[in-house]
Amino acid sequence: MSTGDESALPPPYYFAYGTYLDSTLLADRMPGAEIVTTARAVNRSLLFLSAAGGPRRGWCHLADRGEAWGKVAYGLVVSTTAIDSDRFGHNEARYLTVYGDDGATYECWTYCLQRPESAMRLPADEWEHICAGAAQWRLPDDYRDELVARHHAAAECSDR
């Protein structure tokens, strides 16, 4: 028997993208999380942006408008209940359907910036997590090249 409103609960799957592609960082920040499969988010684009009202540094943002049309963002479907929402004060939960490389579709949630601003590079240690994760999961070369170009074209991170 139900004891609460299950419709208020997020889906059991989290779409991990950007820095969370690095399974070491993912395990550190989401203890007990289990990676289900690699996946693709269609009509989404990974951007590196500053956050309005946040520290002057770049953050990962999964855009779903503008240039995102026709793009694919790669990530991981993660089964977890351990989310530290205090870590992401300038973010908000978004819901999306992703296509797993195991042939299944997944209803997921993820974090995106509440108020994204201008293109800004990530701090170097955060960028290294993206590079490590992209290599670990053997993401397509053209996707990796796109991320490198986008990151280098952004403004230098001012708050390291």
Sine and cosine of phi, psi and omega as CSV:
sin_phi,cos_phi,sin_psi,cos_psi,sin_omega,cos_omega
0.00,0.00,0.64,-0.77,-0.03,-1.00
-0.97,0.24,0.59,-0.81,0.03,-1.00
-0.92,-0.39,-0.02,1.00,-0.05,-1.00
-0.39,-0.92,-0.08,-1.00,-0.01,-1.00
-1.00,0.00,0.99,-0.14,-0.03,-1.00
-0.90,0.44,-0.40,0.92,0.00,-1.00
-0.92,0.40,-0.32,0.95,0.02,-1.00
-0.99,0.12,-0.21,0.98,-0.01,-1.00
-0.99,0.13,0.58,-0.82,0.07,-1.00
-0.95,0.32,0.34,-0.94,0.11,-0.99
-0.84,0.55,0.41,-0.91,-0.04,-1.00
-0.96,0.27,-0.07,1.00,-0.04,-1.00
-0.92,-0.39,0.65,-0.76,0.05,-1.00
-0.94,-0.35,0.67,-0.74,0.09,-1.00
-1.00,-0.09,0.95,-0.31,-0.02,-1.00
-1.00,-0.05,0.85,-0.52,0.00,-1.00
-0.71,-0.71,0.07,-1.00,0.06,-1.00
0.88,0.47,-0.81,-0.59,-0.06,-1.00
-0.90,0.43,-0.46,0.89,-0.03,-1.00
-0.97,0.24,-0.01,1.00,0.18,-0.98
-0.91,0.41,-0.42,0.91,0.04,-1.00
-0.98,0.22,0.94,-0.34,-0.10,-0.99
-0.90,0.45,-0.43,0.91,0.05,-1.00
-0.93,0.37,-0.72,0.69,0.04,-1.00
-0.91,0.41,-0.67,0.74,0.02,-1.00
-0.85,0.53,-0.73,0.69,0.00,-1.00
-0.90,0.44,-0.58,0.82,0.01,-1.00
-0.93,0.36,-0.68,0.74,-0.08,-1.00
-1.00,-0.01,-0.29,0.96,0.03,-1.00
-0.73,-0.68,0.94,0.33,-0.04,-1.00
-0.83,0.56,0.67,-0.74,0.02,-1.00
0.99,0.10,-0.07,1.00,0.02,-1.00
-0.92,0.39,0.62,-0.79,0.04,-1.00
-0.87,-0.49,0.82,-0.58,0.03,-1.00
-0.97,0.24,0.81,-0.59,-0.02,-1.00
-1.00,-0.03,-0.76,0.65,-0.04,-1.00
-0.19,-0.98,0.32,-0.95,0.22,-0.98
-0.97,0.24,0.40,-0.92,-0.10,-1.00
-0.43,-0.90,0.23,-0.97,0.02,-1.00
-0.83,-0.56,0.72,-0.69,0.11,-0.99
-0.96,-0.26,0.92,-0.39,-0.08,-1.00
-0.99,0.10,0.59,-0.81,-0.05,-1.00
0.86,0.50,0.64,0.77,0.07,-1.00
-0.72,-0.69,0.50,-0.87,-0.02,-1.00
-0.66,-0.75,0.76,-0.65,0.06,-1.00
-0.99,0.17,0.88,-0.47,0.01,-1.00
-0.89,-0.46,0.39,-0.92,0.05,-1.00
-0.91,-0.42,0.95,-0.31,-0.16,-0.99
-0.70,-0.71,0.41,-0.91,0.17,-0.99
-0.99,0.16,0.31,-0.95,0.00,-1.00
-0.93,-0.37,0.79,-0.61,0.04,-1.00
-0.85,0.52,0.80,-0.61,0.02,-1.00
0.98,0.18,-0.02,1.00,-0.01,-1.00
-0.98,-0.20,-0.01,-1.00,0.08,-1.00
-0.85,0.53,0.55,-0.83,-0.04,-1.00
-0.98,0.19,0.98,0.20,0.03,-1.00
-0.48,-0.88,0.22,-0.98,0.03,-1.00
-1.00,0.08,0.50,-0.87,0.03,-1.00
-0.73,-0.68,0.37,-0.93,0.13,-0.99
-0.98,0.19,0.68,-0.74,0.03,-1.00
-0.66,-0.75,0.76,-0.65,0.03,-1.00
-0.99,-0.12,1.00,-0.09,-0.07,-1.00
-0.97,0.24,0.56,-0.83,0.04,-1.00
-0.79,-0.62,0.29,0.96,0.00,-1.00
-0.72,-0.69,0.13,-0.99,0.11,-0.99
0.84,0.54,-0.88,-0.48,-0.08,-1.00
-0.92,0.38,-0.14,0.99,-0.01,-1.00
-0.94,0.33,-0.40,0.92,-0.03,-1.00
-0.86,0.52,0.81,-0.59,0.01,-1.00
1.00,0.07,-0.11,0.99,0.00,-1.00
-1.00,-0.03,0.23,-0.97,0.09,-1.00
-0.74,-0.67,0.75,-0.66,0.11,-0.99
-0.95,-0.32,0.69,-0.72,-0.03,-1.00
-0.99,-0.16,0.52,-0.86,0.02,-1.00
-0.22,-0.98,-0.33,-0.95,-0.03,-1.00
-0.82,-0.58,0.65,-0.76,0.20,-0.98
-1.00,0.05,0.82,-0.57,-0.08,-1.00
-0.83,-0.56,0.75,-0.66,0.10,-0.99
-1.00,-0.06,0.87,-0.50,-0.05,-1.00
-0.36,-0.93,0.42,-0.91,0.17,-0.99
-0.83,-0.56,-0.07,1.00,-0.07,-1.00
-0.99,-0.14,1.00,-0.04,0.01,-1.00
-0.87,-0.49,0.79,-0.61,0.05,-1.00
-1.00,-0.09,1.00,0.04,-0.09,-1.00
-0.93,0.37,-0.35,0.94,0.03,-1.00
-0.92,0.39,-0.40,0.92,-0.03,-1.00
-0.92,0.38,-0.35,0.94,-0.16,-0.99
-0.84,-0.54,0.84,0.55,-0.07,-1.00
-0.88,0.48,-0.45,0.89,-0.03,-1.00
-0.99,-0.14,0.15,0.99,0.00,-1.00
-0.93,-0.37,0.20,-0.98,0.09,-1.00
-0.64,-0.77,0.43,-0.90,0.02,-1.00
-0.97,0.25,0.66,-0.75,0.11,-0.99
-0.78,-0.63,0.47,-0.88,-0.03,-1.00
-0.92,-0.39,0.61,-0.79,-0.04,-1.00
-0.38,-0.92,0.35,-0.94,0.12,-0.99
-0.98,-0.20,0.74,-0.68,0.04,-1.00
-0.83,-0.55,0.35,-0.94,-0.06,-1.00
-0.94,-0.33,0.94,-0.34,-0.04,-1.00
-0.96,0.28,0.53,-0.85,0.06,-1.00
-0.95,0.30,-0.03,1.00,0.11,-0.99
-1.00,-0.02,0.07,1.00,0.04,-1.00
1.00,-0.05,-0.14,0.99,-0.01,-1.00
-0.99,-0.10,0.36,-0.93,0.16,-0.99
-0.97,-0.24,0.49,-0.87,-0.06,-1.00
-0.73,-0.68,0.72,-0.69,0.17,-0.99
-1.00,0.05,0.88,-0.47,-0.10,-0.99
-0.80,-0.60,0.18,-0.98,0.23,-0.97
-0.80,-0.60,0.35,-0.94,0.04,-1.00
-0.42,-0.91,0.14,-0.99,0.09,-1.00
-0.99,-0.17,0.65,-0.76,0.13,-0.99
-0.70,-0.71,0.35,-0.94,0.03,-1.00
-0.89,0.45,0.67,-0.75,0.07,-1.00
-0.92,0.38,-0.73,0.68,-0.04,-1.00
-0.72,-0.69,0.99,0.14,0.00,-1.00
-0.92,0.39,0.56,-0.83,0.03,-1.00
-0.90,-0.43,-0.86,-0.52,-0.13,-0.99
-0.99,-0.11,0.30,-0.95,0.02,-1.00
-0.89,0.46,0.81,-0.58,0.01,-1.00
-0.53,-0.85,0.68,-0.73,0.01,-1.00
-0.90,0.43,0.43,-0.90,0.11,-0.99
-0.98,0.21,0.37,-0.93,0.20,-0.98
-0.85,0.52,0.49,-0.87,-0.12,-0.99
-0.82,0.57,-0.67,0.74,-0.03,-1.00
-0.92,0.40,-0.56,0.83,0.05,-1.00
-0.94,0.35,-0.67,0.74,0.03,-1.00
-0.87,0.49,-0.63,0.77,0.02,-1.00
-0.88,0.48,-0.55,0.83,0.05,-1.00
-0.91,0.42,-0.62,0.79,0.03,-1.00
-0.91,0.41,-0.73,0.69,0.01,-1.00
-0.88,0.48,-0.69,0.72,0.00,-1.00
-0.89,0.45,-0.69,0.72,-0.01,-1.00
-0.92,0.40,-0.66,0.75,0.02,-1.00
-0.88,0.47,-0.62,0.79,0.04,-1.00
-0.95,0.31,-0.69,0.72,-0.03,-1.00
-0.84,0.54,-0.69,0.72,-0.07,-1.00
-1.00,-0.08,0.12,0.99,0.06,-1.00
0.79,0.62,0.77,0.64,0.04,-1.00
-0.91,0.41,0.45,-0.89,-0.06,-1.00
-0.83,0.56,0.61,-0.79,-0.01,-1.00
-0.84,0.55,-0.65,0.76,-0.03,-1.00
-0.91,0.41,-0.54,0.84,0.07,-1.00
-0.93,0.37,-0.71,0.71,0.04,-1.00
-0.88,0.48,-0.69,0.72,0.02,-1.00
-0.87,0.49,-0.65,0.76,0.03,-1.00
-0.88,0.47,-0.69,0.72,0.01,-1.00
-0.90,0.43,-0.68,0.73,0.02,-1.00
-0.88,0.48,-0.73,0.68,-0.01,-1.00
-0.89,0.46,-0.68,0.73,-0.01,-1.00
-0.91,0.42,-0.66,0.75,-0.02,-1.00
-0.92,0.40,-0.70,0.71,-0.02,-1.00
-0.94,0.34,-0.43,0.90,0.02,-1.00
-0.98,0.20,-0.29,0.96,-0.04,-1.00
-0.98,0.22,0.31,-0.95,0.04,-1.00
-0.90,0.43,0.49,-0.87,0.04,-1.00
-0.88,0.48,0.64,-0.77,0.04,-1.00
-0.91,0.41,0.82,-0.58,-0.07,-1.00
-1.00,-0.09,-0.29,0.96,-0.01,-1.00
-0.85,-0.53,1.00,-0.07,-0.05,-1.00
-1.00,0.00,0.00,0.00,0.00,0.00
